[in-house]
Amino acid sequence: MNYYENTEENLTLICSECKFYETKDCIKSKCNIGFALNAIKASNPNSIQIIADGQKLIPKNDTKLYNKNLIAKGIASVCKICKECNKGHDDNCTISLARKSLEHTYLSDDVDFPGSVLMYLFNVSKQDQDLADKIKSEYDSIVKQPKEEVVMDKSSVAKKHPILVDLKENQTYFWCTCGKSSNLPFCNGAHVGTNFSPLTFTSKKTEKAHLCACNHTKNAPFCDGSHLKLV
């Protein structure tokens, strides 16, 4: 899995909820999400990228209110990159800067990342237990993602936006992969006679979730922002 690409898509999804998205008022250097997105785009999986005094560039005057669940998802994605990195930690590397910029949306003080995700979550919990819990939940989901890509009919784009649904804890759902269901995002049997089959998943908790309806997500059945790249 390309964790850099996955993180970029998660951050783009946050951007898409902003009223300034793709307008002349969108100034990424003055926005915590835009700054984090630029930092990820500037990153190289094969070498560590250091920006001298990079922490001073984080737009700490950005006071916009962001979706906490999506912020947690973004931080979890960055943590996974950190976990996979073997180049050595630096507070001014582009990955650390992306994480710190996202943290600033809900935390007032800098958070130490000691190399251990568990210890990092403990440090986050000192300021915001709820955010720490959300990051852990998202990180666990990333770790448990199947290595094999879910087979979907990418030629069938039902909708170019996710569908918001209410999921119930411990309930099993069947997500449509053929894009032809009349009950999107769930299967209604329209795949019968094709090479596709629904993705079965069980919700870990009762929550609202954005499920993919474009069949291009890399985090099935959940939306990862891939629809934003479709023409």
Backbone as JSON, one array per atom type, in Angstrom:
{
  "sequence": "MNYYENTEENLTLICSECKFYETKDCIKSKCNIGFALNAIKASNPNSIQIIADGQKLIPKNDTKLYNKNLIAKGIASVCKICKECNKGHDDNCTISLARKSLEHTYLSDDVDFPGSVLMYLFNVSKQDQDLADKIKSEYDSIVKQPKEEVVMDKSSVAKKHPILVDLKENQTYFWCTCGKSSNLPFCNGAHVGTNFSPLTFTSKKTEKAHLCACNHTKNAPFCDGSHLKLV",
  "N": [[0.84, -1.2, 0.0], [0.49, 2.24, -0.79], [1.32, 4.47, 1.4], [1.84, 7.17, 1.42], [0.36, 8.2, -0.72], [-2.15, 7.48, 0.17], [-2.38, 9.06, 2.48], [-2.29, 11.62, 1.35], [-4.7, 11.59, -0.05], [-6.5, 11.39, 2.06], [-6.13, 13.87, 3.31], [-6.9, 15.58, 1.27], [-9.57, 15.02, 1.22], [-10.42, 16.26, 3.56], [-9.94, 18.89, 2.84], [-11.87, 19.19, 0.86], [-14.19, 19.64, 2.23], [-14.1, 22.2, 3.03], [-15.21, 25.57, 2.76], [-13.71, 27.23, 1.24], [-12.43, 25.69, -0.59], [-10.75, 25.09, -3.59], [-11.09, 27.72, -4.45], [-10.33, 31.23, -4.96], [-9.74, 32.11, -2.48], [-8.5, 30.12, -1.17], [-5.68, 29.54, 0.44], [-3.02, 27.75, 0.78], [-0.66, 27.89, 2.31], [-1.41, 29.26, 4.54], [-3.12, 27.69, 5.87], [-3.83, 24.99, 7.99], [-4.42, 22.41, 7.01], [-3.85, 22.63, 4.28], [-1.13, 23.25, 4.45], [-0.15, 20.87, 5.61], [-0.81, 19.1, 3.57], [0.79, 20.03, 1.45], [3.26, 19.49, 2.58], [3.27, 16.7, 2.68], [3.15, 16.13, -0.06], [5.63, 17.04, -0.77], [7.26, 15.18, 0.25], [9.47, 12.34, 0.18], [9.49, 8.93, -0.27], [11.88, 7.54, -0.28], [13.89, 8.97, 0.91], [14.73, 11.17, 3.63], [13.2, 14.31, 4.08], [14.21, 17.44, 4.97], [13.24, 20.54, 6.33], [14.62, 23.51, 7.08], [14.08, 25.04, 10.17], [11.4, 24.47, 9.92], [9.14, 24.16, 11.55], [8.43, 26.7, 12.28], [7.02, 27.6, 10.17], [4.52, 26.54, 10.21], [1.09, 27.23, 9.99], [-0.11, 28.65, 12.52], [-2.04, 30.46, 13.09], [-4.34, 29.73, 11.93], [-7.65, 29.29, 12.45], [-9.83, 27.84, 11.7], [-12.59, 25.55, 11.97], [-12.31, 22.12, 11.92], [-13.39, 18.88, 10.73], [-13.32, 16.56, 13.2], [-13.09, 13.78, 13.13], [-12.03, 13.33, 10.58], [-9.62, 14.69, 10.83], [-8.36, 13.08, 12.72], [-8.13, 10.77, 11.2], [-6.37, 11.67, 9.24], [-4.06, 12.23, 10.79], [-3.54, 9.67, 11.76], [-2.85, 8.38, 9.39], [-0.47, 9.72, 8.77], [1.03, 8.91, 10.96], [1.36, 6.23, 10.36], [3.06, 6.38, 8.18], [5.31, 7.39, 9.49], [5.84, 5.21, 11.14], [6.65, 3.31, 9.29], [8.94, 4.41, 8.35], [12.5, 4.41, 8.15], [14.49, 6.2, 8.35], [15.27, 7.78, 10.39], [14.28, 10.03, 12.99], [13.15, 13.41, 12.77], [12.21, 16.56, 13.86], [11.77, 18.53, 12.02], [11.36, 17.32, 9.61], [9.49, 16.7, 6.61], [7.33, 14.97, 7.03], [6.93, 14.95, 9.81], [6.29, 17.63, 10.1], [3.88, 17.77, 8.72], [2.28, 16.2, 10.39], [2.38, 17.7, 12.79], [1.15, 20.05, 11.99], [-1.47, 19.19, 11.53], [-2.11, 18.35, 14.12], [-2.28, 20.79, 15.38], [-4.79, 21.75, 14.84], [-6.49, 20.92, 16.8], [-5.06, 20.75, 19.17], [-3.34, 22.63, 21.62], [-0.72, 22.66, 22.51], [2.6, 21.55, 21.54], [3.19, 18.16, 20.54], [5.08, 15.43, 21.57], [6.65, 13.03, 19.53], [7.73, 10.02, 20.15], [8.65, 7.95, 18.59], [7.3, 5.64, 19.02], [4.05, 4.68, 18.31], [2.11, 4.11, 20.18], [3.06, 5.4, 22.53], [3.02, 7.96, 21.56], [0.25, 8.38, 21.22], [-0.47, 8.33, 23.87], [0.71, 10.7, 24.71], [-0.8, 12.52, 23.22], [-3.27, 12.11, 24.42], [-3.03, 13.42, 26.83], [-3.75, 15.97, 26.34], [-6.08, 15.79, 24.81], [-8.22, 13.4, 25.13], [-10.28, 12.29, 23.64], [-9.56, 12.82, 20.96], [-7.2, 11.33, 20.85], [-8.26, 8.75, 21.14], [-9.75, 8.55, 18.79], [-7.74, 8.74, 16.85], [-6.31, 6.4, 17.41], [-8.25, 4.46, 16.77], [-8.53, 4.88, 14.01], [-5.91, 4.39, 13.19], [-5.59, 1.69, 13.86], [-7.38, 0.63, 12.04], [-6.1, 1.17, 9.63], [-3.81, -0.42, 9.89], [-4.96, -2.92, 9.86], [-5.95, -3.15, 7.33], [-6.63, -4.99, 4.36], [-4.05, -6.57, 2.47], [-4.38, -7.15, -0.19], [-5.93, -5.63, -2.95], [-9.33, -4.67, -3.07], [-11.55, -6.05, -5.41], [-13.1, -4.11, -7.76], [-15.56, -2.69, -9.96], [-14.28, -0.41, -11.77], [-15.02, 0.95, -13.97], [-17.56, 1.63, -13.7], [-18.91, 4.29, -12.49], [-20.91, 5.24, -10.13], [-21.6, 7.45, -8.5], [-20.04, 10.62, -8.02], [-19.3, 11.3, -5.49], [-19.1, 10.61, -1.96], [-21.36, 8.5, 0.0], [-23.25, 9.26, 2.77], [-23.83, 7.31, 5.55], [-25.58, 5.59, 8.22], [-24.06, 3.58, 10.45], [-24.27, 0.63, 12.44], [-23.1, -0.69, 15.5], [-21.4, -3.78, 15.45], [-22.98, -4.77, 13.42], [-23.41, -6.41, 10.29], [-22.56, -5.58, 6.95], [-23.09, -5.34, 3.38], [-21.21, -4.19, 0.93], [-21.54, -2.59, -2.18], [-19.72, -3.52, -5.06], [-19.9, -3.5, -7.74], [-21.14, -1.29, -8.69], [-23.68, -1.05, -9.68], [-25.9, -1.33, -8.12], [-29.2, -0.59, -6.96], [-29.47, 0.3, -4.52], [-27.39, 1.76, -3.46], [-24.95, 2.71, -0.98], [-24.94, -0.01, -0.74], [-25.17, -3.56, -1.48], [-27.5, -5.03, -3.76], [-27.79, -7.29, -5.14], [-27.34, -6.91, -7.81], [-24.97, -7.6, -8.97], [-25.0, -10.22, -9.74], [-24.16, -12.69, -12.05], [-21.99, -11.39, -12.97], [-18.41, -10.79, -12.62], [-18.01, -9.79, -10.17], [-18.33, -9.38, -6.6], [-20.02, -8.58, -3.54], [-18.46, -6.59, -0.93], [-18.0, -7.73, 2.23], [-18.46, -6.42, 5.43], [-18.1, -5.67, 8.93], [-19.36, -3.36, 11.15], [-17.51, -1.68, 13.62], [-18.43, 0.04, 15.46], [-21.19, 2.19, 16.43], [-21.89, 4.67, 14.21], [-21.69, 7.54, 11.99], [-20.77, 7.29, 8.61], [-18.77, 7.89, 5.69], [-19.29, 6.26, 2.83], [-17.78, 4.82, -0.05], [-18.8, 5.61, -3.38], [-17.88, 5.7, -5.87], [-16.25, 3.7, -6.64], [-13.45, 3.73, -6.68], [-11.95, 3.92, -4.45], [-9.19, 3.31, -2.2], [-9.48, 2.34, 0.2], [-11.58, 0.61, 0.78], [-14.66, -0.22, 2.44], [-14.81, 2.49, 2.61], [-14.83, 6.01, 1.86], [-12.03, 7.62, 0.41], [-11.4, 9.92, -0.77], [-10.82, 9.61, -3.43], [-12.66, 10.14, -5.42], [-12.42, 12.78, -5.96], [-10.48, 13.06, -7.82], [-11.49, 12.2, -10.15], [-12.48, 12.77, -13.51]],
  "CA": [[0.0, 0.0, 0.0], [1.22, 3.5, -0.83], [0.8, 5.25, 2.52], [1.94, 8.58, 1.07], [-0.8, 8.5, -1.55], [-3.33, 7.34, 1.03], [-2.42, 10.24, 3.34], [-2.64, 12.76, 0.5], [-6.13, 11.5, -0.35], [-7.23, 11.7, 3.3], [-6.07, 15.31, 3.54], [-7.7, 16.2, 0.23], [-10.97, 14.85, 1.63], [-10.68, 17.33, 4.54], [-10.0, 20.14, 2.07], [-13.1, 19.25, 0.07], [-15.28, 20.08, 3.09], [-13.89, 23.62, 3.34], [-15.94, 26.46, 1.85], [-12.74, 27.91, 0.38], [-11.79, 24.69, -1.44], [-10.66, 25.38, -5.02], [-11.46, 29.1, -4.73], [-9.2, 32.16, -4.85], [-9.49, 32.34, -1.06], [-7.77, 28.96, -0.63], [-4.24, 29.83, 0.52], [-2.54, 26.57, 1.51], [0.4, 28.22, 3.27], [-2.03, 29.84, 5.73], [-4.12, 26.72, 6.3], [-3.19, 23.81, 8.57], [-4.58, 21.25, 6.14], [-3.09, 22.91, 3.07], [0.29, 23.13, 4.8], [0.14, 19.44, 5.78], [-0.9, 18.49, 2.25], [2.01, 20.4, 0.71], [4.39, 18.79, 3.21], [3.21, 15.3, 2.23], [3.49, 16.11, -1.48], [7.06, 17.3, -0.9], [7.97, 14.07, 0.88], [10.01, 11.29, -0.68], [9.57, 7.68, 0.5], [13.22, 6.97, -0.31], [14.85, 9.78, 1.66], [14.09, 12.1, 4.55], [13.24, 15.68, 3.59], [14.29, 18.36, 6.1], [13.05, 21.96, 6.06], [15.22, 24.26, 8.18], [13.11, 25.83, 10.94], [10.09, 24.2, 9.32], [8.04, 24.31, 12.51], [8.03, 28.11, 12.32], [6.18, 27.86, 9.0], [3.17, 26.0, 10.44], [0.14, 28.35, 10.14], [-0.78, 28.52, 13.81], [-3.15, 31.43, 13.19], [-5.52, 29.15, 11.28], [-8.62, 28.96, 13.5], [-11.0, 27.18, 11.13], [-13.0, 24.32, 12.65], [-12.25, 20.98, 11.01], [-14.02, 17.63, 11.13], [-12.38, 15.89, 14.09], [-12.88, 12.4, 12.66], [-11.13, 13.37, 9.43], [-8.3, 15.08, 11.34], [-7.81, 11.87, 13.34], [-7.79, 9.89, 10.09], [-5.17, 12.22, 8.64], [-2.94, 12.02, 11.71], [-3.27, 8.23, 11.78], [-2.15, 8.08, 8.13], [0.89, 10.22, 8.91], [1.7, 8.04, 11.94], [1.72, 4.99, 9.67], [4.27, 6.69, 7.4], [6.39, 7.48, 10.47], [6.12, 3.86, 11.61], [7.32, 2.59, 8.21], [10.18, 5.1, 8.01], [13.72, 3.96, 8.85], [15.5, 7.21, 8.03], [15.59, 8.57, 11.57], [13.26, 11.06, 13.24], [13.55, 14.81, 12.85], [11.0, 17.39, 14.03], [11.61, 19.41, 10.86], [11.17, 16.58, 8.36], [8.18, 17.05, 6.06], [6.29, 14.12, 7.62], [6.67, 15.49, 11.15], [5.63, 18.93, 9.93], [2.49, 17.49, 8.35], [1.59, 15.73, 11.6], [2.27, 18.81, 13.74], [0.16, 21.0, 11.47], [-2.78, 18.59, 11.79], [-2.32, 18.39, 15.57], [-2.59, 22.16, 15.82], [-6.22, 22.04, 14.64], [-7.23, 20.62, 18.03], [-4.19, 20.77, 20.35], [-2.67, 23.92, 21.79], [0.71, 22.46, 22.77], [3.29, 20.57, 20.71], [3.15, 16.78, 21.04], [6.29, 14.68, 21.28], [6.5, 11.73, 18.88], [8.93, 9.31, 20.59], [8.96, 6.81, 17.72], [6.27, 4.64, 19.3], [2.71, 5.22, 18.11], [1.4, 3.97, 21.46], [3.49, 6.48, 23.41], [2.53, 9.2, 20.95], [-1.16, 8.49, 21.57], [-0.51, 8.68, 25.3], [1.03, 12.13, 24.79], [-1.97, 13.25, 22.71], [-4.36, 11.97, 25.39], [-2.83, 14.38, 27.91], [-4.46, 17.2, 25.95], [-7.41, 15.51, 24.24], [-8.42, 11.95, 25.15], [-11.18, 11.92, 22.54], [-8.77, 12.81, 19.74], [-6.3, 10.17, 20.94], [-9.06, 7.54, 20.88], [-10.11, 8.53, 17.37], [-6.52, 8.43, 16.09], [-6.03, 4.98, 17.62], [-9.22, 3.68, 16.01], [-8.18, 5.01, 12.59], [-4.62, 3.73, 12.97], [-5.85, 0.25, 13.89], [-8.05, 0.29, 10.78], [-5.06, 1.19, 8.59], [-2.95, -1.59, 10.1], [-5.72, -4.14, 9.55], [-6.42, -3.15, 5.95], [-6.13, -6.13, 3.59], [-2.94, -6.25, 1.56], [-4.87, -7.27, -1.55], [-6.93, -4.62, -3.29], [-10.68, -5.17, -3.31], [-11.88, -5.99, -6.84], [-14.25, -3.25, -8.01], [-15.76, -2.29, -11.35], [-13.92, 1.01, -11.81], [-15.62, 1.58, -15.15], [-18.92, 2.02, -13.33], [-18.89, 5.34, -11.47], [-22.31, 5.55, -9.82], [-21.66, 8.82, -8.0], [-18.74, 11.23, -7.81], [-19.23, 11.78, -4.12], [-19.43, 9.51, -1.05], [-22.71, 8.46, 0.54], [-23.23, 9.25, 4.23], [-24.73, 6.28, 6.07], [-25.55, 5.32, 9.66], [-23.65, 2.21, 10.72], [-24.55, 0.18, 13.8], [-22.06, -1.54, 16.07], [-21.48, -5.25, 15.28], [-23.88, -5.17, 12.33], [-22.69, -6.75, 9.06], [-23.08, -4.92, 5.75], [-22.56, -5.82, 2.1], [-20.94, -3.0, 0.13], [-21.58, -2.85, -3.62], [-18.46, -3.33, -5.79], [-20.16, -3.47, -9.19], [-21.63, 0.04, -9.02], [-24.98, -1.1, -10.36], [-26.98, -1.52, -7.15], [-30.18, 0.5, -6.82], [-29.49, 0.59, -3.08], [-26.04, 2.19, -3.11], [-23.73, 2.0, -1.34], [-25.05, -1.42, -0.37], [-25.48, -4.52, -2.54], [-28.89, -5.5, -3.9], [-27.77, -8.47, -5.99], [-27.16, -6.54, -9.21], [-23.71, -8.16, -9.47], [-25.21, -11.6, -10.16], [-23.85, -12.89, -13.46], [-20.74, -10.68, -13.27], [-17.25, -11.31, -11.9], [-17.88, -9.03, -8.93], [-19.11, -9.82, -5.44], [-20.01, -7.5, -2.54], [-17.48, -6.64, 0.16], [-18.66, -7.9, 3.53], [-17.74, -5.82, 6.55], [-18.86, -5.5, 10.16], [-19.04, -2.09, 11.79], [-16.98, -1.83, 14.97], [-19.14, 0.95, 16.37], [-22.31, 2.94, 15.86], [-21.35, 5.94, 13.74], [-21.96, 7.96, 10.62], [-19.57, 7.04, 7.81], [-18.85, 8.18, 4.26], [-18.93, 5.08, 2.04], [-17.43, 5.12, -1.43], [-19.8, 5.31, -4.41], [-17.23, 5.88, -7.17], [-15.51, 2.46, -6.9], [-12.03, 3.99, -6.89], [-11.28, 4.04, -3.16], [-8.17, 2.34, -1.82], [-9.79, 2.02, 1.6], [-12.96, 0.09, 0.72], [-15.72, 0.44, 1.68], [-14.89, 3.9, 3.0], [-14.33, 7.02, 0.93], [-10.69, 8.13, 0.71], [-11.19, 11.13, -1.56], [-10.45, 9.29, -4.81], [-13.63, 10.72, -6.35], [-12.02, 14.16, -6.27], [-9.55, 13.01, -8.94], [-12.19, 11.74, -11.35], [-12.85, 13.83, -14.45]],
  "C": [[0.88, 1.25, 0.0], [0.65, 4.42, 0.24], [0.88, 6.75, 2.25], [0.71, 9.01, 0.27], [-2.08, 8.46, -0.73], [-3.49, 8.57, 1.93], [-2.83, 11.48, 2.56], [-4.14, 12.76, 0.21], [-6.97, 11.83, 0.88], [-7.26, 13.21, 3.56], [-6.89, 16.07, 2.5], [-9.19, 16.11, 0.56], [-11.35, 15.93, 2.65], [-10.83, 18.66, 3.8], [-11.34, 20.29, 1.36], [-14.29, 19.72, 0.9], [-15.2, 21.57, 3.41], [-14.59, 24.5, 2.3], [-15.0, 27.21, 0.9], [-12.08, 26.98, -0.62], [-11.91, 25.07, -2.92], [-11.22, 26.77, -5.38], [-10.22, 29.98, -4.58], [-8.83, 32.43, -3.4], [-8.76, 31.18, -0.39], [-6.28, 29.25, -0.71], [-3.61, 28.76, 1.4], [-1.49, 26.89, 2.56], [-0.14, 28.8, 4.56], [-3.08, 28.91, 6.34], [-3.42, 25.47, 6.83], [-3.28, 22.59, 7.66], [-3.78, 21.43, 4.86], [-1.59, 22.77, 3.3], [0.69, 21.66, 4.9], [0.14, 18.73, 4.42], [0.34, 18.79, 1.41], [3.23, 19.67, 1.26], [4.44, 17.34, 2.75], [3.63, 15.2, 0.76], [4.98, 16.33, -1.71], [7.91, 16.16, -0.35], [8.41, 13.04, -0.16], [10.15, 10.02, 0.14], [10.98, 7.13, 0.62], [14.26, 7.79, 0.45], [14.11, 10.78, 2.53], [14.28, 13.53, 4.03], [13.18, 16.63, 4.79], [14.1, 19.8, 5.63], [13.56, 22.74, 7.26], [14.18, 25.16, 8.84], [11.68, 25.66, 10.41], [8.92, 24.41, 10.26], [7.54, 25.76, 12.6], [7.08, 28.47, 11.18], [4.74, 27.36, 9.18], [2.21, 27.15, 10.72], [-0.7, 28.26, 11.41], [-1.9, 29.54, 14.01], [-4.42, 30.92, 12.5], [-6.49, 28.68, 12.37], [-9.88, 28.3, 12.95], [-11.3, 25.89, 11.89], [-13.05, 23.19, 11.63], [-12.94, 19.76, 11.61], [-13.02, 16.8, 11.94], [-12.08, 14.46, 13.65], [-11.9, 12.37, 11.49], [-9.72, 13.8, 9.83], [-7.61, 13.86, 11.94], [-7.35, 10.89, 12.26], [-6.49, 10.34, 9.42], [-3.93, 11.99, 9.5], [-2.55, 10.55, 11.75], [-2.49, 7.81, 10.53], [-0.7, 8.52, 8.21], [1.69, 9.35, 9.89], [2.15, 6.74, 11.29], [2.96, 5.2, 8.81], [5.47, 6.73, 8.34], [6.83, 6.08, 10.92], [6.92, 3.07, 10.57], [8.69, 3.18, 7.88], [11.36, 4.56, 8.82], [14.86, 4.94, 8.62], [15.92, 8.02, 9.25], [14.62, 9.72, 11.73], [13.88, 12.45, 13.31], [12.28, 15.66, 12.9], [10.74, 18.3, 12.84], [11.54, 18.65, 9.54], [9.74, 16.84, 7.9], [7.05, 16.22, 6.67], [5.92, 14.62, 9.01], [5.93, 16.82, 11.06], [4.16, 18.76, 9.55], [1.69, 17.08, 9.58], [1.35, 16.88, 12.57], [1.22, 19.83, 13.28], [-1.26, 20.49, 11.71], [-3.1, 18.63, 13.28], [-2.81, 19.76, 16.02], [-4.05, 22.52, 15.62], [-7.02, 21.79, 15.9], [-6.38, 20.72, 19.3], [-3.43, 22.09, 20.42], [-1.17, 23.8, 21.97], [1.3, 21.42, 21.82], [3.26, 19.19, 21.37], [4.42, 16.06, 20.63], [5.95, 13.36, 20.62], [7.77, 10.93, 19.17], [9.33, 8.14, 19.71], [7.97, 5.68, 17.88], [4.9, 5.28, 19.15], [1.93, 5.18, 19.41], [1.76, 5.1, 22.41], [3.04, 7.83, 22.87], [1.06, 9.42, 21.31], [-1.34, 8.86, 23.03], [-0.25, 10.18, 25.47], [-0.13, 12.99, 24.29], [-3.08, 13.25, 23.74], [-4.23, 12.94, 26.56], [-3.56, 15.7, 27.62], [-5.89, 16.93, 25.47], [-7.59, 13.99, 24.12], [-9.27, 11.49, 23.97], [-10.42, 11.85, 21.22], [-7.83, 11.62, 19.72], [-7.04, 8.88, 20.61], [-9.41, 7.42, 19.4], [-8.9, 8.19, 16.5], [-6.2, 6.95, 16.2], [-6.96, 4.11, 16.78], [-8.88, 3.71, 14.52], [-6.87, 4.29, 12.28], [-4.79, 2.21, 12.94], [-6.5, -0.2, 12.59], [-7.05, 0.23, 9.63], [-4.2, -0.07, 8.68], [-3.65, -2.87, 9.65], [-6.24, -4.19, 8.12], [-5.83, -4.33, 5.19], [-5.03, -5.7, 2.63], [-3.39, -6.31, 0.1], [-5.98, -6.25, -1.8], [-8.28, -5.28, -3.57], [-11.0, -5.0, -4.79], [-13.18, -5.21, -7.02], [-14.36, -2.96, -9.5], [-15.52, -0.79, -11.46], [-14.48, 1.73, -13.03], [-17.02, 2.09, -14.85], [-18.88, 3.0, -12.17], [-20.33, 5.77, -11.2], [-22.48, 7.0, -9.39], [-20.24, 9.34, -7.79], [-18.66, 11.91, -6.46], [-19.59, 10.61, -3.2], [-20.87, 9.59, -0.57], [-22.61, 8.34, 2.06], [-24.27, 8.26, 4.74], [-24.59, 6.17, 7.59], [-25.21, 3.85, 9.86], [-23.92, 1.88, 12.18], [-23.5, -0.82, 14.26], [-22.4, -3.02, 15.91], [-22.47, -5.7, 14.21], [-23.06, -5.37, 11.05], [-23.38, -6.13, 7.85], [-22.42, -5.51, 4.5], [-22.45, -4.62, 1.16], [-20.85, -3.36, -1.34], [-20.22, -2.57, -4.27], [-18.67, -3.23, -7.29], [-20.68, -2.11, -9.64], [-23.0, 0.09, -9.65], [-26.17, -1.28, -9.41], [-27.91, -0.32, -7.13], [-30.3, 0.93, -5.37], [-28.11, 1.01, -2.61], [-26.02, 2.93, -1.77], [-23.78, 0.49, -1.05], [-25.51, -2.29, -1.54], [-26.97, -4.86, -2.56], [-28.98, -6.71, -4.84], [-27.55, -8.17, -7.46], [-25.9, -7.14, -9.82], [-23.87, -9.58, -10.01], [-25.0, -11.73, -11.67], [-22.6, -12.16, -13.9], [-19.6, -11.34, -12.5], [-17.04, -10.61, -10.56], [-18.74, -9.63, -7.82], [-19.01, -8.73, -4.38], [-18.91, -7.7, -1.5], [-18.24, -6.7, 1.47], [-17.83, -7.25, 4.62], [-18.67, -5.63, 7.73], [-18.42, -4.22, 10.85], [-18.6, -2.32, 13.24], [-17.72, -0.96, 15.98], [-20.3, 1.61, 15.64], [-21.8, 4.33, 15.48], [-21.89, 6.29, 12.37], [-20.67, 7.79, 9.83], [-19.82, 7.4, 6.35], [-18.37, 6.94, 3.51], [-18.74, 5.46, 0.58], [-18.56, 4.74, -2.39], [-19.21, 5.48, -5.8], [-16.42, 4.65, -7.58], [-14.03, 2.69, -7.23], [-11.26, 4.1, -5.56], [-10.22, 2.97, -2.95], [-8.38, 1.9, -0.37], [-11.23, 1.52, 1.69], [-13.39, -0.49, 2.06], [-15.78, 1.95, 1.88], [-14.29, 4.82, 1.93], [-12.93, 7.48, 1.36], [-10.37, 9.38, -0.12], [-10.85, 10.88, -3.02], [-11.4, 9.92, -5.83], [-13.24, 12.13, -6.77], [-11.07, 14.21, -7.48], [-10.21, 12.57, -10.24], [-12.6, 12.93, -12.21], [-14.36, 13.83, -14.67]]
}
